[in-house]
Amino acid sequence: GDSPWLNLRMPGNNRPRESTWRWQDIRRVLRHMHYRTGLVPVSAIHELAYQFLIALATGMRAGEIANLNRSDVDLDRRVILLENHKTSRLVGARRVPIFKRAARLLRLAMAGEGGPDCALWAMSPKSRDTLFRRYTAGAGVSGLTFHDARATFATLTARKTDSLTLAKILGHRDMKQLIAVYYREDEAA
């Protein structure tokens, strides 16, 4: 018979996503998740809200946040050490600065049970993806993904810092990709 591989098409060279989260959409989704500021996350949906807010406050990828261990987070030095991440082979370990908003969120997330080498989150990445899609749709927000939080962080941070520093924070080695995909300092978020 015919090989199924003959009809397989590789994805095209698609344009990068240009979506960023607006604060009114963030608030709607968080409200739908029953997020309350200042509470230790105790359920999967609260963990999801915290992971989303941490993505918005650090520019970290969903997988990087999902795989955090408590020992990766140094609240005293205000840095997250990512030994293994998508581009670690190219750029090595990455140190993500913990800005004020992220520090508050991480302090609460780490207040839960667990030792220093314990995973920070109980939720699996697959559950996170499913729940995030469900809660964004339930809040009436469409066309935005969890990963768009990274672009939102980059867009907001680009107003305050230069592109080289932003590249280091995000773990980018290719400046053309950073500027084409994430660096939109003139866009209102």
Short mmCIF file of the C-alpha atoms (twelve columns), coordinates in Angstrom:
data_MODEL
# 
_entry.id   MODEL 
# 
loop_
_atom_site.group_PDB 
_atom_site.id 
_atom_site.type_symbol 
_atom_site.label_atom_id 
_atom_site.label_alt_id 
_atom_site.label_comp_id 
_atom_site.label_asym_id 
_atom_site.label_seq_id 
_atom_site.Cartn_x 
_atom_site.Cartn_y 
_atom_site.Cartn_z 
_atom_site.pdbx_PDB_model_num 
ATOM 1   C CA . GLY A 1   0.000   0.000  0.000  1 
ATOM 2   C CA . ASP A 2   0.814   3.643  -0.086 1 
ATOM 3   C CA . SER A 3   2.903   5.068  2.686  1 
ATOM 4   C CA . PRO A 4   1.060   7.520  4.973  1 
ATOM 5   C CA . TRP A 5   4.235   9.621  4.958  1 
ATOM 6   C CA . LEU A 6   3.713   10.557 1.293  1 
ATOM 7   C CA . ASN A 7   0.748   12.791 2.163  1 
ATOM 8   C CA . LEU A 8   2.418   14.391 5.150  1 
ATOM 9   C CA . ARG A 9   2.983   18.132 4.844  1 
ATOM 10  C CA . MET A 10  5.454   19.975 6.986  1 
ATOM 11  C CA . PRO A 11  4.174   23.135 8.650  1 
ATOM 12  C CA . GLY A 12  4.806   26.284 6.668  1 
ATOM 13  C CA . ASN A 13  7.050   29.094 7.726  1 
ATOM 14  C CA . ASN A 14  4.214   30.812 9.589  1 
ATOM 15  C CA . ARG A 15  4.371   34.366 10.836 1 
ATOM 16  C CA . PRO A 16  5.036   34.637 14.571 1 
ATOM 17  C CA . ARG A 17  2.080   35.257 16.863 1 
ATOM 18  C CA . GLU A 18  1.563   38.906 17.674 1 
ATOM 19  C CA . SER A 19  -0.889  38.488 20.538 1 
ATOM 20  C CA . THR A 20  -0.374  39.979 23.957 1 
ATOM 21  C CA . TRP A 21  -2.618  39.895 26.993 1 
ATOM 22  C CA . ARG A 22  -4.521  43.050 27.922 1 
ATOM 23  C CA . TRP A 23  -5.117  43.696 31.615 1 
ATOM 24  C CA . GLN A 24  -8.908  43.537 31.249 1 
ATOM 25  C CA . ASP A 25  -8.616  40.017 29.749 1 
ATOM 26  C CA . ILE A 26  -6.173  38.940 32.461 1 
ATOM 27  C CA . ARG A 27  -8.597  40.145 35.140 1 
ATOM 28  C CA . ARG A 28  -11.529 38.342 33.494 1 
ATOM 29  C CA . VAL A 29  -9.644  35.044 33.355 1 
ATOM 30  C CA . LEU A 30  -8.369  35.380 36.943 1 
ATOM 31  C CA . ARG A 31  -11.859 36.242 38.170 1 
ATOM 32  C CA . HIS A 32  -13.193 33.142 36.389 1 
ATOM 33  C CA . MET A 33  -10.481 31.090 38.167 1 
ATOM 34  C CA . HIS A 34  -11.619 32.544 41.524 1 
ATOM 35  C CA . TYR A 35  -8.106  33.908 42.098 1 
ATOM 36  C CA . ARG A 36  -7.691  35.973 45.246 1 
ATOM 37  C CA . THR A 37  -4.592  38.060 45.873 1 
ATOM 38  C CA . GLY A 38  -2.537  37.026 48.881 1 
ATOM 39  C CA . LEU A 39  -3.829  33.464 49.314 1 
ATOM 40  C CA . VAL A 40  -1.612  30.377 49.225 1 
ATOM 41  C CA . PRO A 41  -2.604  28.247 46.194 1 
ATOM 42  C CA . VAL A 42  -4.325  25.102 47.456 1 
ATOM 43  C CA . SER A 43  -6.155  23.777 44.396 1 
ATOM 44  C CA . ALA A 44  -5.206  23.023 40.798 1 
ATOM 45  C CA . ILE A 45  -7.060  26.061 39.529 1 
ATOM 46  C CA . HIS A 46  -5.270  28.329 42.028 1 
ATOM 47  C CA . GLU A 47  -1.928  26.837 40.933 1 
ATOM 48  C CA . LEU A 48  -2.911  27.598 37.350 1 
ATOM 49  C CA . ALA A 49  -3.667  31.227 38.214 1 
ATOM 50  C CA . TYR A 50  -0.291  31.537 39.972 1 
ATOM 51  C CA . GLN A 51  1.589   29.946 37.058 1 
ATOM 52  C CA . PHE A 52  -0.107  32.333 34.624 1 
ATOM 53  C CA . LEU A 53  0.706   35.366 36.772 1 
ATOM 54  C CA . ILE A 54  4.312   34.196 37.191 1 
ATOM 55  C CA . ALA A 55  4.590   33.863 33.386 1 
ATOM 56  C CA . LEU A 56  3.329   37.437 33.035 1 
ATOM 57  C CA . ALA A 57  5.801   38.652 35.684 1 
ATOM 58  C CA . THR A 58  8.915   36.738 34.537 1 
ATOM 59  C CA . GLY A 59  8.552   35.889 30.841 1 
ATOM 60  C CA . MET A 60  9.215   32.234 31.633 1 
ATOM 61  C CA . ARG A 61  7.802   29.529 29.387 1 
ATOM 62  C CA . ALA A 62  4.948   27.358 30.668 1 
ATOM 63  C CA . GLY A 63  7.211   24.291 30.831 1 
ATOM 64  C CA . GLU A 64  9.874   26.180 32.772 1 
ATOM 65  C CA . ILE A 65  7.316   27.251 35.359 1 
ATOM 66  C CA . ALA A 66  5.712   23.799 35.512 1 
ATOM 67  C CA . ASN A 67  9.077   22.133 36.164 1 
ATOM 68  C CA . LEU A 68  10.244  24.492 38.923 1 
ATOM 69  C CA . ASN A 69  11.583  22.944 42.088 1 
ATOM 70  C CA . ARG A 70  11.657  24.938 45.295 1 
ATOM 71  C CA . SER A 71  15.474  24.825 45.186 1 
ATOM 72  C CA . ASP A 72  15.439  26.685 41.821 1 
ATOM 73  C CA . VAL A 73  13.884  29.753 43.449 1 
ATOM 74  C CA . ASP A 74  16.115  32.020 45.544 1 
ATOM 75  C CA . LEU A 75  13.843  34.679 47.006 1 
ATOM 76  C CA . ASP A 76  16.672  36.237 49.018 1 
ATOM 77  C CA . ARG A 77  18.767  36.903 45.907 1 
ATOM 78  C CA . ARG A 78  15.579  37.410 43.818 1 
ATOM 79  C CA . VAL A 79  16.564  34.990 41.064 1 
ATOM 80  C CA . ILE A 80  15.302  31.734 39.541 1 
ATOM 81  C CA . LEU A 81  18.013  29.408 38.269 1 
ATOM 82  C CA . LEU A 82  16.942  27.402 35.224 1 
ATOM 83  C CA . GLU A 83  19.524  24.684 34.563 1 
ATOM 84  C CA . ASN A 84  17.400  22.954 31.926 1 
ATOM 85  C CA . HIS A 85  15.257  24.974 29.574 1 
ATOM 86  C CA . LYS A 86  14.419  25.057 25.875 1 
ATOM 87  C CA . THR A 87  17.620  26.866 24.867 1 
ATOM 88  C CA . SER A 88  19.975  25.655 27.623 1 
ATOM 89  C CA . ARG A 89  22.084  23.794 25.076 1 
ATOM 90  C CA . LEU A 90  22.746  27.114 23.313 1 
ATOM 91  C CA . VAL A 91  22.821  29.655 26.145 1 
ATOM 92  C CA . GLY A 92  23.532  27.522 29.215 1 
ATOM 93  C CA . ALA A 93  21.816  27.943 32.571 1 
ATOM 94  C CA . ARG A 94  19.569  30.957 32.771 1 
ATOM 95  C CA . ARG A 95  19.044  33.264 35.711 1 
ATOM 96  C CA . VAL A 96  15.613  34.838 35.623 1 
ATOM 97  C CA . PRO A 97  15.257  37.941 37.787 1 
ATOM 98  C CA . ILE A 98  12.405  37.894 40.259 1 
ATOM 99  C CA . PHE A 99  10.747  41.287 40.110 1 
ATOM 100 C CA . LYS A 100 8.503   42.520 42.916 1 
ATOM 101 C CA . ARG A 101 5.211   41.055 41.628 1 
ATOM 102 C CA . ALA A 102 6.798   37.657 40.949 1 
ATOM 103 C CA . ALA A 103 8.432   37.653 44.401 1 
ATOM 104 C CA . ARG A 104 5.048   38.050 46.098 1 
ATOM 105 C CA . LEU A 105 3.547   35.232 44.020 1 
ATOM 106 C CA . LEU A 106 6.465   32.867 44.519 1 
ATOM 107 C CA . ARG A 107 6.615   33.536 48.264 1 
ATOM 108 C CA . LEU A 108 2.972   32.455 48.551 1 
ATOM 109 C CA . ALA A 109 3.425   29.470 46.223 1 
ATOM 110 C CA . MET A 110 6.377   28.288 48.314 1 
ATOM 111 C CA . ALA A 111 4.424   28.662 51.549 1 
ATOM 112 C CA . GLY A 112 2.684   25.374 50.817 1 
ATOM 113 C CA . GLU A 113 3.957   21.999 51.915 1 
ATOM 114 C CA . GLY A 114 7.162   20.492 50.578 1 
ATOM 115 C CA . GLY A 115 10.888  20.278 51.124 1 
ATOM 116 C CA . PRO A 116 13.589  22.282 49.359 1 
ATOM 117 C CA . ASP A 117 14.038  19.831 46.457 1 
ATOM 118 C CA . CYS A 118 10.316  19.284 46.033 1 
ATOM 119 C CA . ALA A 119 8.411   20.298 42.909 1 
ATOM 120 C CA . LEU A 120 6.725   23.662 43.359 1 
ATOM 121 C CA . TRP A 121 3.490   22.567 41.649 1 
ATOM 122 C CA . ALA A 122 1.367   19.437 41.927 1 
ATOM 123 C CA . MET A 123 -0.430  20.007 38.624 1 
ATOM 124 C CA . SER A 124 0.799   18.259 35.477 1 
ATOM 125 C CA . PRO A 125 1.570   20.319 32.360 1 
ATOM 126 C CA . LYS A 126 -1.173  18.472 30.444 1 
ATOM 127 C CA . SER A 127 -3.745  19.403 33.099 1 
ATOM 128 C CA . ARG A 128 -2.495  22.992 33.026 1 
ATOM 129 C CA . ASP A 129 -2.997  23.256 29.268 1 
ATOM 130 C CA . THR A 130 -6.486  21.754 29.390 1 
ATOM 131 C CA . LEU A 131 -7.592  23.864 32.352 1 
ATOM 132 C CA . PHE A 132 -6.145  27.041 30.886 1 
ATOM 133 C CA . ARG A 133 -8.045  26.602 27.623 1 
ATOM 134 C CA . ARG A 134 -11.236 25.806 29.540 1 
ATOM 135 C CA . TYR A 135 -10.974 28.817 31.850 1 
ATOM 136 C CA . THR A 136 -10.028 31.323 29.150 1 
ATOM 137 C CA . ALA A 137 -12.971 30.167 27.024 1 
ATOM 138 C CA . GLY A 138 -15.247 30.269 30.094 1 
ATOM 139 C CA . ALA A 139 -14.153 33.853 30.756 1 
ATOM 140 C CA . GLY A 140 -15.020 34.793 27.181 1 
ATOM 141 C CA . VAL A 141 -11.395 35.361 26.156 1 
ATOM 142 C CA . SER A 142 -10.379 33.923 22.797 1 
ATOM 143 C CA . GLY A 143 -7.320  34.072 20.597 1 
ATOM 144 C CA . LEU A 144 -4.840  34.168 23.498 1 
ATOM 145 C CA . THR A 145 -2.638  31.372 24.826 1 
ATOM 146 C CA . PHE A 146 -0.593  30.784 27.954 1 
ATOM 147 C CA . HIS A 147 2.550   31.403 25.886 1 
ATOM 148 C CA . ASP A 148 1.262   34.870 24.962 1 
ATOM 149 C CA . ALA A 149 2.036   35.802 28.592 1 
ATOM 150 C CA . ARG A 150 5.713   35.587 27.608 1 
ATOM 151 C CA . ALA A 151 5.172   38.057 24.754 1 
ATOM 152 C CA . THR A 152 3.226   40.315 27.109 1 
ATOM 153 C CA . PHE A 153 6.112   40.316 29.600 1 
ATOM 154 C CA . ALA A 154 8.606   41.044 26.812 1 
ATOM 155 C CA . THR A 155 6.483   43.883 25.434 1 
ATOM 156 C CA . LEU A 156 6.093   45.529 28.841 1 
ATOM 157 C CA . THR A 157 9.728   44.970 29.814 1 
ATOM 158 C CA . ALA A 158 10.974  46.348 26.468 1 
ATOM 159 C CA . ARG A 159 9.727   49.748 27.619 1 
ATOM 160 C CA . LYS A 160 12.083  49.670 30.611 1 
ATOM 161 C CA . THR A 161 15.171  47.819 29.391 1 
ATOM 162 C CA . ASP A 162 17.360  47.355 26.347 1 
ATOM 163 C CA . SER A 163 17.000  44.426 23.959 1 
ATOM 164 C CA . LEU A 164 20.254  42.737 25.080 1 
ATOM 165 C CA . THR A 165 19.109  42.559 28.697 1 
ATOM 166 C CA . LEU A 166 15.690  41.334 27.577 1 
ATOM 167 C CA . ALA A 167 17.351  38.623 25.461 1 
ATOM 168 C CA . LYS A 168 19.306  37.462 28.495 1 
ATOM 169 C CA . ILE A 169 16.185  37.362 30.690 1 
ATOM 170 C CA . LEU A 170 14.226  35.408 28.076 1 
ATOM 171 C CA . GLY A 171 17.136  33.119 27.166 1 
ATOM 172 C CA . HIS A 172 17.356  34.213 23.531 1 
ATOM 173 C CA . ARG A 173 20.532  33.993 21.538 1 
ATOM 174 C CA . ASP A 174 19.051  35.048 18.211 1 
ATOM 175 C CA . MET A 175 18.387  38.783 18.455 1 
ATOM 176 C CA . LYS A 176 16.509  38.807 15.130 1 
ATOM 177 C CA . GLN A 177 13.993  36.317 16.522 1 
ATOM 178 C CA . LEU A 178 13.665  38.246 19.769 1 
ATOM 179 C CA . ILE A 179 12.965  41.490 17.955 1 
ATOM 180 C CA . ALA A 180 10.654  39.867 15.370 1 
ATOM 181 C CA . VAL A 181 8.654   37.791 17.846 1 
ATOM 182 C CA . TYR A 182 8.702   39.492 21.243 1 
ATOM 183 C CA . TYR A 183 10.158  43.007 21.200 1 
ATOM 184 C CA . ARG A 184 7.268   45.413 20.648 1 
ATOM 185 C CA . GLU A 185 8.064   48.333 22.903 1 
ATOM 186 C CA . ASP A 186 5.501   50.605 21.265 1 
ATOM 187 C CA . GLU A 187 2.542   48.264 21.688 1 
ATOM 188 C CA . ALA A 188 0.082   49.067 24.456 1 
ATOM 189 C CA . ALA A 189 -0.648  46.105 26.708 1 
# 
